[in-house]
């Protein structure tokens, strides 16, 4: 998904503003810390209020008030520094979120550039095949020599393809933290694997596995999905999984940060459809409206949808794809990562 130029400029301005605020606050903290350190060694020692012979009541009160005022000053300075630190932590979190948005832009740009390079390389190889076919027709006795030349060309151009990542690094780190497992092999990728009715390999590729992270990127730039911890040993029935959850990695600004939603009804965690079904899979079940996440096979992918029911969304609406059934989302890419 292409990010508009004005949005890129706005993000950089936000980063610059937050960075400058952090610099100012850093100086304030250093100043406050120096002032605090000058009085804290003495101030942190308890001042014992002893009785003094022949001291009047008013003098005793004044002396005790003096002790209190000194303690109050150091308490106030301590609280000031704590508030300043909280402000800086908040600013740093904002800065991290901005960096994540920048990384997302780089990731999306990489996807686009990868597609462009793939198309160029495909055109080059189509042209090379035509050239070699022409040479073989003209000189059939040199067929194997020309085929060897084509193989070398293919190897050379294939090595120039742009390596494409499945997720930005901060999102990969997050799913590893949620599952408490490291990302392993990609066992299904809709970019390269069949997922249409009667030809889909989705069920075959994830069957007899466990600890699977299913990640959907839709045509509007939302990235969401679900995790199945339990072993999948068949199609056409609900997987019971008390450790399943669904999640949002990218919500196009609707929500702050990445969010995980735990299962409420573990008996309806995940449903894997067979190859001949119109459906690909579903997370969660509502007898009236269907799945929490319902994904159709490729030919009917445009009527996939979200309907929140079996997972705990903490009162958030439109938590996954930004809309609810009867509205639909269109999957752009689906990957399944086996977590180890």
Residue pairs with C-beta under 8 A, 6 or more apart in sequence:
1 108
1 220
1 221
2 108
2 109
2 112
3 105
3 108
3 109
8 105
11 98
11 101
11 102
11 105
14 98
15 95
15 98
15 99
15 102
18 91
18 94
18 95
18 98
19 95
21 91
22 88
22 91
22 92
22 95
25 84
25 87
25 88
25 91
26 88
28 84
29 81
29 84
29 85
29 88
32 77
32 80
32 81
32 84
33 81
35 77
36 74
36 77
36 78
36 81
39 73
39 74
39 77
40 74
43 70
43 71
43 73
43 74
44 74
47 67
47 70
47 71
49 63
49 64
49 67
52 60
52 63
55 63
97 256
97 257
100 168
100 170
103 168
103 169
103 170
104 168
104 250
106 168
107 165
107 167
107 168
108 221
110 162
110 164
110 165
111 164
113 162
114 161
114 162
114 163
114 164
117 160
117 161
117 162
118 161
118 162
121 157
121 158
121 160
121 161
124 157
125 153
125 154
125 157
128 150
128 153
128 154
129 150
132 146
132 147
132 149
132 150
135 142
135 146
136 142
136 143
136 146
136 147
139 146
166 172
166 186
166 189
166 215
166 335
166 337
167 175
167 215
167 223
167 249
171 223
171 249
171 250
171 258
172 183
174 249
174 258
175 183
175 213
175 215
175 227
175 247
175 249
175 337
175 339
176 182
176 183
176 339
178 227
178 245
178 247
178 260
179 211
179 213
179 227
179 229
179 339
181 211
181 339
181 340
182 339
182 340
183 213
183 337
183 339
183 340
184 337
184 338
184 339
184 340
185 337
185 338
186 335
186 336
186 337
186 338
187 205
187 206
187 209
187 212
187 336
187 337
187 338
188 195
188 201
188 202
188 205
188 206
188 334
188 335
188 336
189 333
189 334
189 335
189 336
190 298
190 331
190 333
190 334
190 335
191 333
193 201
193 202
193 205
194 200
194 201
195 201
195 202
195 280
195 297
195 298
195 334
196 297
196 298
196 299
197 275
197 276
197 277
197 278
197 297
197 298
197 299
197 300
198 275
198 276
199 275
200 275
200 280
200 297
200 298
202 280
202 281
202 336
203 235
203 272
203 273
203 274
203 275
204 275
205 336
206 212
206 232
206 272
206 336
207 232
207 233
207 234
207 235
207 272
208 231
208 232
208 233
209 231
209 232
209 338
210 228
210 229
210 230
210 231
210 232
211 227
211 228
211 229
211 338
211 339
211 340
212 227
212 228
212 232
212 336
212 337
212 338
212 339
213 225
213 227
213 336
213 337
213 338
213 339
214 225
214 226
214 227
214 228
214 281
214 283
214 334
214 335
214 336
215 223
215 224
215 225
215 249
215 334
215 335
215 336
215 337
216 222
216 223
216 224
216 225
216 293
216 295
216 321
216 331
216 333
216 334
217 223
217 250
217 331
217 332
217 333
217 334
218 224
218 321
218 329
218 330
218 331
218 332
219 329
219 330
219 331
219 332
220 252
220 321
220 322
220 329
220 330
221 250
221 252
222 248
222 250
222 251
222 252
222 320
222 321
222 322
222 329
223 248
223 249
223 250
224 246
224 247
224 248
224 249
224 250
224 251
224 293
224 306
224 320
224 321
225 246
225 247
225 249
225 293
226 244
226 245
226 246
226 247
226 270
226 283
226 293
227 243
227 244
227 245
227 246
227 247
227 339
228 239
228 241
228 244
228 269
228 270
229 241
229 243
229 244
230 239
230 240
230 241
230 243
230 244
230 269
230 270
232 239
232 270
232 272
234 272
235 272
235 273
235 274
235 277
236 272
236 273
236 274
237 271
238 267
238 268
238 269
238 270
238 271
238 285
239 269
239 270
239 271
239 272
240 266
240 267
240 269
241 263
241 266
241 269
241 270
242 263
242 266
242 269
243 263
244 263
244 266
244 269
244 270
244 283
245 260
245 261
245 262
245 263
245 311
246 260
246 261
246 283
246 284
246 292
246 293
246 311
246 320
247 258
247 259
247 260
247 261
248 255
248 258
248 259
248 319
248 320
249 258
250 258
251 322
252 322
254 318
254 322
255 316
255 319
259 316
259 319
261 311
261 312
261 313
261 314
261 319
262 311
262 312
263 269
263 284
263 310
263 311
263 312
264 310
264 311
264 312
265 284
265 285
265 309
265 310
268 284
268 285
268 310
269 283
269 284
269 310
270 281
270 282
270 283
271 281
271 282
271 283
271 285
271 291
272 281
273 279
273 280
273 281
273 282
277 297
278 296
278 297
278 300
279 294
279 295
279 296
279 297
280 295
280 296
280 297
280 334
281 295
282 290
282 291
282 292
282 293
282 294
282 295
283 291
283 292
283 293
283 310
283 311
284 291
284 292
284 293
284 309
284 310
284 311
285 291
285 292
285 309
285 310
286 292
286 307
286 309
286 310
289 307
289 309
289 325
290 305
290 307
290 325
291 305
291 307
292 306
292 307
292 308
292 309
292 310
292 311
292 320
293 306
293 320
293 321
294 304
294 305
294 306
294 307
294 325
295 301
295 304
295 331
295 334
296 302
296 303
296 304
301 330
301 331
302 328
302 330
303 328
304 328
304 329
304 330
304 331
305 321
305 323
305 324
305 325
305 326
305 327
305 328
305 329
306 318
306 320
306 321
306 323
306 324
306 325
306 329
307 324
307 325
308 317
308 319
308 320
308 324
313 319
317 324
318 324
321 329
322 329
323 329
